Amino acid sequence: MTTKQLLKQIGSYALVLSSTQVMAETAAPKKMNIVFILADDLGCADCDLNVKSRLYETPNLDRLSKRGVIFSNAYSASPLCSPTRASILTGQGPARTGITAPVCHQPEVEMKPTVMKKAPAGDKAIQCQSATRLSTDLPTLSKLIKASGYATAHFGKWHLGREPFSPLQQGFDVDMPHWPGPGPAGSFVAPWKFDNFKENYPKEHIEDRMAEEATKWMRSIDKNQPFYLNYWMFSVHAPFNAKAELEEDYRQKIDTTQAQRSSTYAAMVHSMDDAIGSLLDEIDRKGIADHTAIIFISDNGGNMYDHLKQTTSDGKAYTTFATSNSPLRGGKATMFEGGTRVPCIVVWPGLTKAGTRSEARIQTTDFYPTILNQLGIALPKNHVVDGTDMTGALEGKKYNRKPMFTFFPHAPKVPDWLPVSVNVHDGDWKLIRLFYQGENGAHDYKLYNLKEDLGEKNNLAVKYPDRVKHMDKLIEDYLKSAKTVIPIPNPAFDPTKYHPELIGIQAGN
């Protein structure tokens, strides 16, 4: 063989090798990374995704939305935080997990919900007592993804149980700051009161630190190693404090005639958005945006019951709620739309179209089956999932979600509160069942057509009895299938102490 023939053969061999390598890379794309960002108490009107804000500034959320799809009808599984967090990890709603209230920081370990022993004489129903821990026997999202070869980490708020129920027992390799509480320890701005986690410098903001630690962790992961990152933010939950310089900036922009008029809260939203920007910067720097799915959603609606003392730029003092969820009714801890309809963005390369919007109704329970199916991880046997695979909605296809349930057997006395209840969304309709609030111990109902009445002002239950009957059967069937512990009639109920005129009125007002 001549030298010329040899070189030609080597060249042909190299070309075959090169083509084979390209085909192999095409046939086996890199596994999708998952970055799950969960805001705490961020309402639908607290950023520009659904309602144009006159006060809040969220350029990084806007930046994220341009990469994927905004869901205008996204819902948390509960109007309070811990039940929603459990729903993300299990795909099950509060009616099934038994975690119905944010009590998982309490020292008592209660694995099952119960009915309370008694109720005030003026209450028609006896409320339920929530489970206080998320069982480590459950096949959580994090456990299943880790078993598939992913690196896993949790940063920020957990609120599903202290050791031995922490993220480290639920499938996460890393947990920081390893804190069981309902909010940041003492303050967003250092000094903090975490058990074993100290600030790096005076007045460090916890979101700055969490974003820094999360980006460090991402940087430590090999490019070829898939990862699942939970960044479950402390923001914008109480306590209400912020960086002094940001609060001063927003103080100059306050119009006290507007519903959203807290400079402290606006500064908190700003720091939250900055942290999201840090994660996006690292994803871009690392060159992994084409195989990194990013989910952003809030755990419940905005807080409209905590009062904040504020000062205008010219020194005048005033008091306001943290935020407003208008045009939605109610907020955190209520069964109206303001309690569970939340901002949401999903960026999923290969599925979502950049800069789009979807009117599909989705719930936090839906992420469990969707993520697992997209990652090629089998749904666990003998684990009932309440959520629905929302791949069609991500792709922009016609998507009609099955009936969606919210179970809330509590009645915290906040603005627009209701007695213990459960609701179902079915198409444009929403039915709220109020346990035993009708005549002679019967249930009472509120029926709304959300397409025509987003503010839930017109109760149509009397006008459409057949629809009430149909939707209430959906509720009954679901509660039975989930083996839900439900409220019971109060045997000590005294009609003379019943005050229906106080329903919806905040305690102390």
N, C-alpha and C positions, 0 to 999 in steps of 0.2 A: 504494500500500500504506500503510495507516495505521501509526502508531507502534506501536499495540498488536499489529498483525499482524506487524510487523517484530521486535518483542521476542519474540513467541511463536516465530517461525521461528529466531531466534538461540538461544533456549532449547532448541529441539528439536535444532539442530545441535550445541550443546554437549553435550547428552545423548548424541547419537550418538558424538561424539568420546570422551566419557568411557567409554561402553560399549565402544567399539573399543579403547581403551587397556587397559581391564580384561581384555578378551578376549586382547589381545596378550600381556599379562603372564602370563595364565593359560596361554596356548599356548606361551610360551617362558620356562619357569622358569629361575632362575639356575643356572649350572653348579655342580656339586658340588665344593666344596673337599675336599682330602685332607690330613689330619694323621696321619702315621704315626709312632707312638711305639714305639721298640724298646728295651726294657731289656736290659742286658748281665748274663748269668749269674743272672737272677732265677728261682728255682725255684718249683715249684708250691705249696710250703708257705710261701713268703715273703710272702704276703699272704692276705687272707681270702676270695679268690675261690673256691677249691676246698677248702682245709683251714683250719679256724678256728685262727688263730695266738694263742698265749698271750703273745707278746712283741711282734711287729711291729705297727705302727700305720700304716694306709694309708687314711685317710679320703677322699682324693681319688680313689683307685682305686675305692672304694666308691661315691663320687659319680658317677664315670664309668659304673660298671656299672648304675646306676639309669637311665641314659639309653639303654642298649642291651642287648646280649645277651652273657652270659658263655659261653664255649666251654669245657666241662669236659674235652674230648678234643682239645685243640689241641697240635700238635707243631711243633717246629723241624725243619728238613731235615737237621740234623746235631747231634751233641752238642758241637760247638765252633763258635765265633762266625763267622769269616769265611765258611765254606761256607754258613751260614744267610743271611748278608747277601747273598751272591751269589744265593741262591735267590729272595729277595724281589725283587731287581732284574731277574731274568731269567726267573723261573718255572721254572727248571731245577734239578734236584737236583745234589748234588756229583758223582754218578757221570757226569753229563753236562758240567758246567762244568769239572771237573778240579781245582777248588779244594776240597780235602778236609781242610785243616788251617789253623790261624791263623798263616800265615807271610808274609802279604802286606806286612808292614813290613820284611822282610829286603831287603838291597840287591840281591840277585841277582834278575834278571828272568827268570822261567821261565813261559812262556805255556802250556805243556802239561805234564800230569803224566807221570811216568816211574816205572819200577820201580827201586828202589834196587839198587845193584850187589851187595850182599851182606847177610847177616844173621848174628847170633851163632849159633854151632853148636847151641845149645839151642833155637833157633826152627825150627818146621816150615815157616814161610813167610817170604818176603822181602816187606817192606812196600813201599808206594808212596811216592813223593815228590810232594807237592802242587804244582800250579801256584801261582805267587806273585803273580799279577796277574789282575784281571778285565779281559778284553779290551774295548777301546773300540770294537771293531767290532760288538759285540752291541747289539741293539735294546732297551736297558734301559728299564724303566718310566719313569724320569725323562726320558729323551730323547723318548719317545713322548708323554708328557703335555705336555712343554714345546712340542713341535711342534704341539700342539693349541691353543696360545695361553695356556697357564698360566704364571704366575710360579712359579719353583721355588727352593727353598733347602734346604740340608743343614746341620744343627747337631749337633755332637757327634762321636761315634766313627764312623770310616769303615772302616779296616782292610781295604781291598781294593786298595791300591796307592798309592804316592806319585806325584807328578808324573812322567810325563804320564798317570797313571791315577787322578787324584783326582776328587772329585765334579764339579769344574769341567769335566772332559773327559767326564763321564758324564751331562750334561743338567741340571746345577744352575747357576743364576745366581749363587748365593751359597754359600760353604762356610766355616764357622767352627767351630773354630779352625784349620781347614786342617791337620790333624794326621794323619800316617799310622800312628801307633803303636797298640798293642793296648789301651792304657788311657790315663788322663789322664797328662800329662807330670809324673812325679815324685810328685804328690800331688793329692788332691781339694781340699785346702785350700791356698790360696796361702801361700807363693810357688810358682808353677808353673815348668816348664821348657819350655814351648812355644816354638817357634822365633820366631814373630812375633806373639805374643798374650800380653799382660800383664794382670795383675789390676788392677781399679779401686781396690781398697782392701785393706789387710792382712787376711789370713785369709779372703779371699773364697772361697766354695765354687764349684767349677766348674759344678755343676748350677744354682745360683742364677744364675750368669752366662749359661749357655746358655739358660735359660728367659727371662732378661731380653732377650737378643739375639733370640731367636725371637719373643717378643711384640712387640718393636720392629719387627721385619720385618713381622709380620702387620699392625701398625698402619700401616705405610707403604704397604700395598697398598690400592688403591682398592676400595671395596665391590663394585663391579661386575666386578672383575678376579678370575677364579678362580685359586686357588693350590694348589700341592702342597708341603707342608712335611714334611721328614724331621727328626724329633727323635730321633736315635739316641743314647741316653744312654750316658755313661761308667759310670754306676751299674748294678750294684753290683760291678763287676769289681775285682780287685786293682789298686793297692795298697790295703790296708785301713786307712783313716783317715777321720775324720769330724769334724764340728764338736764342739769340746770340751764345750760346754754340753749338746748333745743326748746325747753319750755318757755324761755324768754322770747325766742324767735316766734313761737306760735302765739304768745300773748299779744303780739303786735297785730295778729290777724283775726283776733276774736271779734265776732259780732254777737253780742249777748241776746239779740232778738232771734237768732237761729237755734234750732233744736240741738245741733252739735256745737257746743261752745266751751269745751274743756281744753285748755292749753296743755294740761298734764296728760290727758288721754291722747291728744294729737301727737305729743312728743313720744309717747309710748308706741303708737302706731309707726312713727318714723323709725324708731330703733328696730322694731320688728322687721320693717322693710329693708333696712340696711343689712341686717343679718341674712336675709334671703339673697340680697345682692352678693354677699361674700361667698355663698354656696355656688351661685351661678358663675361667678368669676373663676372659682376653682375648677368647676366642671369644664369651662371653656379653656382654661390654662392647661388642663390635663389632656385636652383633646378627646374627650369621651362623650360629648354631647350627642353624637349620632347613635349611641347605644346606652343612653341613660334616660330612663323614664322619671319624670318629676310630677309628683302629686301634691297639690296644695289645697287644703280645706280647713275649715274651723270646726271645733268640737261642739259648738252650740252657738246660739244667737248672742247678740250684744247685750251687755249688762246695762239695764235701764232702771236698776233699783238702788244701787249704791250712790250716795250723795257725795260730791266733791266740793270742797271749799276752794274757790278760785279768786284770782285778782286780775282786774283789767290792766292794760298798759298804763293807765293813769291812776292806778292805785285803788280803784273801787272794788270792794269785796262782793262776791255773789256766790250762790250755791247752785249746782246743777247735777243732773244725772251724768254718769260717765259718758253715755252716748245715747243716740236715738236710732231706732230701726225703721223709722218711717220710710216708705209708705206701708210697711208691714205692721201688723198689730202685735203688741207684746214683745217679749224678749227672753233672755235667759230665764229658765225656770218656769216658762209658761208653755201651754199647749197650742198657742196660736202660732202663726207662721214666723213671727219674729223670734220665736224660741228655737226653731230647728232649721229654717231656711238659711243657708250660709254661703259665703263666697267660695268658689272652687275653680281651679285650673288643673287640667291634666295635659302634660306633654308626654307623648309616647311615640318616639320615632318609628316610622313605618305604619302607624295607625292614625294618629291625629294629623289634621291639616293646620298648618301654622296660621294664627290670627283669625280663628273661627269662633263661632258661638253656637251652643246647642241648647235647645229648649227641653231636651230629654230629662225626665225626672230620675234622679239617681239618689242613692243613700249610702252612708258610710259602710253599711254591711256589704255593699256591692264590690268593694275593692278586694276583698278576700278571694272570691272565686275568679274575679277578673285577672288579678295578678298571678295567681297560681296557674290558671289556664294559659295565660300568655307566656309564662316561663316554662311550660311543659311539665309542671308538677301536678301529679294526680291529686284530686280532692280526696281527703281522707275518708275511709269507710266508717260507717256508724257515727258520723258527725254531721248532723243536719245543719244546712246553711240557709239562712233567711235571705241572704243577698242574691242578686242576679248578675250573671256575667254581662257586663256593660260594653263589651267589645264593639258591638254594633253602633252604640252611641259614640264611642271614641272615633269610629270610622266615618261618622256623619250619616249613617244609614237610618232609616225609619226605625224607631225604637219605642215600643210601648211596654213600659215596665209593669210587672204584675202588681197587684195591690201591695201597698207599703204601710207598715204598722209602726206606731210609736206608743209605747206603754210607759205611763208615768203615774204610779200609785202614791203620789205625794202631793201636798198642797202648800208649798211655801208661800207666805203672804207677801207677794211682790205685785207690782202693778199688772193688772190683767190676769191675775191668778185664777185658776179654776179648781174645783174640788177634784179628788182623785179620778183619773180618767185614762182613756186609751183612744187613739184615733186611727183612722185608715184613710189613705189617699187612694183613690181609684179614678183614673182619668183626670178630668177637671174637677172632680168632686172630693170633698173632704168631710168626713163625719167624725165628730167627737162624741164618744159615749162618756157620760158622767155617771159613775157608779152610784146607784140607789138614790139619785137626787130628785126623781120624779115623785108622783103621788103614790102613797101606799107602798113605798119601797121599790118602785119600778125605776129603771134607769131613765135618765133624761138625755136629750140629744141636741147637738148643734150641727147643722148641715150648711155647708158653704160651697158655692160654685166659684172656685178660685180664678177661673178665667174671666168672670164678670165682676168678681168681688174680692180682689186680692187683700183688701184691708179687713175682711171678715166682719163686716158690719151688719149683714142681712142674714139672719138665721132662717133657713128655708125648711126646717124639719117638719113643721106643721103642713106646709104646702106640698111636700113630696113624701108622704108616708111610705109609699112603696119603695122608694129609693132608700129611705132610712132602714126599712126592714131588710132589704137586700144587703146593704153595707154593714149593718149590725151583725148579720149572719157571717159575713167575712171575718169580722172581729171575733165572734164567738168560736168559729171554727179554728181560727189561728191560736187563740188562747188555749183551747183544748189540746191542739196538736203540740203546742210548746210546753204543755203541762205547767202553765203559769200559776204562780201563787198570786191570787187576786184579792183585792179588798173585800171585806164582808160588811153586811149591815150592822150598824151600831145598836146593840140591844138596849143601851142606856140612853138612846136618843130622846131628847125632851123638846117638843115643838115650841115651847115657850122661850127656849134659849137659842132658837134657830134664827139667824140673821142673814137672809139671802142678799140683802142690800149691801152687805160688806164684801160679797164675792167680787173679785177684781180690784179691790182697794188695798193699797199697800198698808201693811201693819204700821200703826202709829200715825196714819194720816186721817 
